[in-house]
């Protein structure tokens, strides 16, 4: 189990403008992602070091976004003004989570312009909707060279998270100490004032630390 990425739901002016603000703050250029046809969403990617990345995601006017929990989560966060939606851990085996949550993982995919396809299985979005401090779990499949963190070389590092919530709750959710997937990312836990979840993320950049 390891930290994989953080997801930011686009603000009212849309995917391109939201991504440009974040990329400019970090001193980098974003990479065009693509459409998630099963979820009714699309994204742009900011690759980071250590096999991490930042995803900016936007819900589409598509029937899939009404049915898929991921589309529902993106829409709800964007309608609330946008911002950090959640974080994700990558695992080698989703079976323990399927057994504990009593449901099956769902497939995800995104095609590249050259026909290659990024594929994965994920579970836990309903948990994130109910309690935004918890991550969802993902198992990458297919060609590992297509992992979004490898889309472009990067010197920007995901340094720390500020999460309104508790390590105990996340340890319970993951079934193992939350420190394991976050071993190279510092976390400040604060008491929720309202809705729990990611409050801010700090990145190490060539121009110093940037907190978003």
C-alpha positions as CSV (number, residue, x, y, z in Angstrom):
1,X,0.0,0.0,0.0
2,X,1.4,3.4,-0.9
3,X,0.2,7.0,-1.5
4,X,-0.7,7.4,-5.1
5,X,-2.3,10.8,-5.9
6,X,-4.4,13.6,-4.7
7,X,-7.6,14.8,-6.5
8,X,-8.7,18.4,-6.8
9,X,-12.2,19.1,-8.1
10,X,-12.3,22.0,-10.6
11,X,-13.7,25.4,-9.6
12,X,-16.5,27.3,-11.3
13,X,-14.4,28.5,-14.2
14,X,-13.7,24.9,-15.4
15,X,-10.9,22.4,-15.8
16,X,-8.4,24.4,-17.9
17,X,-8.5,27.5,-15.7
18,X,-8.3,25.7,-12.4
19,X,-5.4,23.5,-13.6
20,X,-3.6,26.6,-14.9
21,X,-3.8,28.3,-11.6
22,X,-2.4,25.3,-9.7
23,X,0.3,24.6,-12.3
24,X,1.4,28.2,-12.3
25,X,1.7,28.2,-8.5
26,X,3.9,25.1,-8.7
27,X,6.0,26.5,-11.6
28,X,5.2,23.6,-13.9
29,X,3.1,22.7,-16.9
30,X,0.2,20.3,-16.6
31,X,-0.4,17.3,-18.9
32,X,-3.7,16.7,-20.6
33,X,-5.3,13.6,-19.2
34,X,-8.6,12.6,-20.8
35,X,-12.1,11.3,-20.3
36,X,-13.1,8.6,-17.8
37,X,-16.0,7.2,-19.8
38,X,-17.3,5.0,-17.0
39,X,-17.4,7.9,-14.5
40,X,-18.5,10.8,-16.6
41,X,-15.4,12.9,-15.7
42,X,-12.2,14.1,-17.3
43,X,-8.9,15.2,-15.8
44,X,-5.6,16.9,-16.2
45,X,-2.4,15.7,-14.6
46,X,0.5,17.3,-12.8
47,X,3.2,14.7,-12.4
48,X,5.2,14.8,-9.1
49,X,8.3,13.0,-7.8
50,X,8.2,9.6,-5.9
51,X,5.5,8.1,-8.2
52,X,2.9,10.6,-7.0
53,X,0.7,13.0,-9.0
54,X,-1.9,15.6,-8.7
55,X,-5.1,15.2,-10.6
56,X,-7.5,18.1,-11.4
57,X,-10.9,16.6,-12.4
58,X,-14.1,17.9,-13.9
59,X,-17.5,16.3,-14.1
60,X,-19.1,16.1,-17.5
61,X,-22.7,16.5,-18.6
62,X,-23.0,12.8,-19.2
63,X,-25.4,10.1,-17.8
64,X,-22.4,8.2,-16.4
65,X,-21.6,11.0,-14.0
66,X,-25.1,10.7,-12.4
67,X,-24.7,7.0,-11.8
68,X,-21.0,6.6,-10.9
69,X,-20.0,7.5,-7.3
70,X,-16.8,9.1,-8.6
71,X,-18.8,11.4,-10.9
72,X,-21.2,12.2,-8.1
73,X,-18.2,13.1,-5.8
74,X,-16.6,15.4,-8.3
75,X,-19.9,17.1,-9.1
76,X,-20.7,17.7,-5.4
77,X,-17.2,19.1,-4.6
78,X,-17.3,21.4,-7.7
79,X,-20.8,22.6,-6.9
80,X,-19.5,23.5,-3.4
81,X,-16.8,25.7,-5.0
82,X,-14.2,23.2,-5.9
83,X,-11.0,22.2,-4.1
84,X,-9.4,19.2,-2.6
85,X,-11.8,16.2,-3.1
86,X,-9.7,13.4,-1.7
87,X,-6.6,11.2,-1.9
88,X,-5.9,7.7,-3.2
89,X,-3.7,4.8,-2.2
90,X,-2.5,2.2,-4.6
91,X,-2.5,-1.5,-3.5
92,X,-1.6,-4.8,-5.1
93,X,-4.8,-6.6,-4.0
94,X,-8.2,-5.1,-3.6
95,X,-9.8,-8.3,-2.3
96,X,-9.5,-7.4,1.4
97,X,-11.2,-4.1,0.8
98,X,-14.0,-5.7,-1.2
99,X,-14.6,-8.2,1.6
100,X,-14.6,-5.6,4.3
101,X,-16.8,-3.1,2.4
102,X,-19.1,-5.8,1.0
103,X,-18.9,-4.8,-2.6
104,X,-16.8,-5.3,-5.7
105,X,-14.2,-2.9,-7.1
106,X,-15.2,-1.1,-10.3
107,X,-13.1,-0.8,-13.4
108,X,-11.8,2.5,-14.7
109,X,-10.0,3.5,-17.9
110,X,-8.7,6.4,-19.9
111,X,-7.5,6.3,-23.5
112,X,-4.5,8.1,-24.9
113,X,-4.7,9.8,-28.3
114,X,-2.3,7.1,-29.7
115,X,-4.7,4.3,-28.7
116,X,-2.9,3.2,-25.6
117,X,-5.2,2.7,-22.5
118,X,-4.7,3.3,-18.8
119,X,-6.7,0.8,-16.8
120,X,-7.3,0.2,-13.2
121,X,-9.8,-1.1,-10.5
122,X,-11.0,1.1,-7.7
123,X,-13.1,0.9,-4.6
124,X,-14.0,3.3,-1.7
125,X,-15.6,6.3,-3.4
126,X,-18.8,5.8,-1.5
127,X,-16.7,5.9,1.7
128,X,-15.0,9.1,0.6
129,X,-18.4,10.7,-0.1
130,X,-19.7,9.9,3.3
131,X,-16.4,10.8,5.1
132,X,-14.1,12.8,2.9
133,X,-11.0,12.3,5.1
134,X,-10.7,8.6,4.0
135,X,-8.9,7.7,0.8
136,X,-10.2,5.4,-1.9
137,X,-8.2,2.4,-3.0
138,X,-6.9,1.7,-6.5
139,X,-5.1,-1.2,-8.2
140,X,-3.3,-0.2,-11.4
141,X,-3.4,-2.7,-14.3
142,X,-1.8,-2.9,-17.7
143,X,1.5,-1.1,-18.7
144,X,3.2,0.4,-15.6
145,X,4.9,2.9,-17.8
146,X,1.5,4.6,-18.3
147,X,1.3,5.7,-14.7
148,X,0.3,9.4,-14.7
149,X,3.3,10.3,-12.5
150,X,5.5,9.3,-15.5
151,X,3.8,11.5,-18.0
152,X,6.5,14.2,-17.7
153,X,9.7,14.4,-15.6
154,X,9.1,16.5,-12.4
155,X,11.0,18.0,-9.6
156,X,7.9,18.9,-7.5
157,X,7.4,16.8,-4.4
158,X,4.2,16.2,-2.4
159,X,5.6,17.2,1.0
160,X,2.6,17.2,3.4
161,X,-1.1,17.1,3.8
162,X,-3.3,18.9,6.3
163,X,-6.3,16.7,7.0
164,X,-9.4,17.5,9.1
165,X,-9.9,14.1,10.7
166,X,-8.0,11.5,12.7
167,X,-5.3,8.9,12.1
168,X,-7.3,6.4,14.1
169,X,-10.3,6.7,11.7
170,X,-8.1,6.3,8.7
171,X,-6.2,3.3,10.2
172,X,-9.6,1.7,10.8
173,X,-10.7,2.4,7.2
174,X,-7.5,1.0,5.7
175,X,-7.2,-2.0,7.9
176,X,-3.6,-1.1,8.7
177,X,-1.7,1.9,10.1
178,X,-2.3,5.0,8.0
179,X,1.4,5.8,8.5
180,X,2.3,3.0,6.0
181,X,1.0,4.6,2.8
182,X,2.0,8.1,4.1
183,X,5.5,7.2,5.1
184,X,7.1,9.8,2.9
185,X,4.4,12.4,3.3
186,X,4.0,14.4,6.5
187,X,0.4,14.8,7.8
188,X,-1.0,17.4,10.2
189,X,-4.2,16.2,11.7
190,X,-6.7,18.9,12.8
191,X,-10.1,18.6,14.4
192,X,-12.8,18.9,11.8
193,X,-14.8,22.2,11.8
194,X,-17.6,21.0,9.7
195,X,-16.8,18.5,7.0
196,X,-13.7,16.4,7.4
197,X,-11.2,16.0,4.5
198,X,-8.1,17.5,3.0
199,X,-7.7,21.1,4.0
200,X,-4.4,21.8,2.2
201,X,-1.5,20.2,0.4
202,X,2.1,21.5,0.5
203,X,4.5,20.9,-2.3
204,X,8.3,21.3,-2.5
205,X,9.1,23.3,-5.6
206,X,12.2,24.9,-7.2
207,X,10.9,28.2,-5.7
208,X,10.3,26.9,-2.2
209,X,7.3,25.4,-0.5
210,X,3.8,26.1,-2.0
211,X,0.6,25.3,-0.1
212,X,-2.6,24.9,-2.0
